Amino acid sequence: MKKVLAFGTFDGFHRGHLSFLEQAKSHGNYLIVVVARDKTAEKVKGSLPFCSEQDRLKVVQDCKLVNEARFGYEDNPYKVIQEIKPDIICLGYDQKSFIEDLPKALEGMDLSPKIYRTKPYKPNKYHSSILK
């Protein structure tokens, strides 16, 4: 089994999110998605998400592409990676948070998953900041 790990806020789930998950799933056969907690999303994006963390998690859990969905940790964004030990990590085309320290964090956990960046899907139309 090839475990793929993807992260996101998934505020107002839309076709761009679906494309992200489709691309992530194409790299393995078991997709685990980490949904950002409200406080984490607020820290990263500067404001609280429109949808609550419980609602965002439920939408991702209901997506048929996703085998498992869970919250991340507010105090340590890399802790979930250590728990899951993914074979692959997929990052969104516009994902910037926690990325710069990711290689060092993985090295410290003695993990070496392949890292892929997904392609955007109509980013001028399907982006949470536009759809709010």
Residue pairs with C-beta under 8 A, 6 or more apart in sequence:
1 28
1 29
1 30
2 27
2 28
2 29
2 30
2 87
2 88
3 28
3 30
3 32
3 84
3 85
3 86
3 87
3 88
4 24
4 25
4 27
4 28
4 30
4 31
4 32
4 86
4 87
4 88
4 89
4 90
5 32
5 33
5 34
5 80
5 81
5 84
5 86
5 88
5 89
5 90
5 113
6 20
6 21
6 24
6 31
6 32
6 33
6 34
6 89
6 90
6 91
6 92
7 33
7 34
7 36
7 72
7 91
7 92
7 95
7 98
8 17
8 20
8 33
8 34
8 35
8 36
8 92
8 95
9 35
9 36
9 41
9 44
9 45
9 49
9 56
9 128
10 17
10 33
10 35
10 36
10 56
10 59
10 60
11 41
11 49
11 50
11 51
11 56
11 128
11 132
12 50
12 51
12 128
12 131
12 132
13 56
13 59
13 60
13 63
14 126
14 128
14 131
15 121
15 122
15 126
16 120
16 121
16 122
16 123
16 126
16 127
16 128
17 126
18 63
18 65
18 121
19 118
19 121
19 126
20 90
20 92
20 118
20 121
21 31
21 33
21 63
21 65
21 66
22 65
23 90
23 116
23 118
23 119
24 31
24 33
24 90
24 116
24 118
25 31
25 65
27 88
27 90
27 114
27 116
28 87
28 88
30 67
30 68
31 65
31 66
31 67
31 68
32 66
32 67
32 68
32 69
32 70
32 84
32 86
33 60
33 63
33 66
33 68
33 69
33 70
34 69
34 70
34 71
34 72
34 80
35 53
35 56
35 57
35 60
35 69
35 70
35 71
35 72
36 44
36 49
36 53
36 56
36 71
36 72
37 53
37 71
37 72
37 73
37 74
38 48
38 49
38 52
38 53
39 74
40 72
40 74
40 77
41 48
41 49
41 53
42 48
42 49
44 97
49 56
50 132
51 59
53 71
57 69
57 70
57 71
60 66
60 69
61 69
63 69
70 80
72 80
73 79
73 80
77 97
77 98
78 98
78 101
78 102
78 105
78 106
78 109
81 89
81 105
81 106
81 109
81 111
81 113
82 109
82 111
85 111
86 111
86 113
87 113
87 114
88 113
88 114
88 115
88 116
89 102
89 113
89 114
89 115
89 116
90 115
90 116
90 117
90 118
91 99
91 115
91 116
91 117
91 118
92 117
92 118
93 117
93 118
93 119
93 120
93 123
94 120
94 123
94 127
95 117
102 115
106 112
106 113
124 130
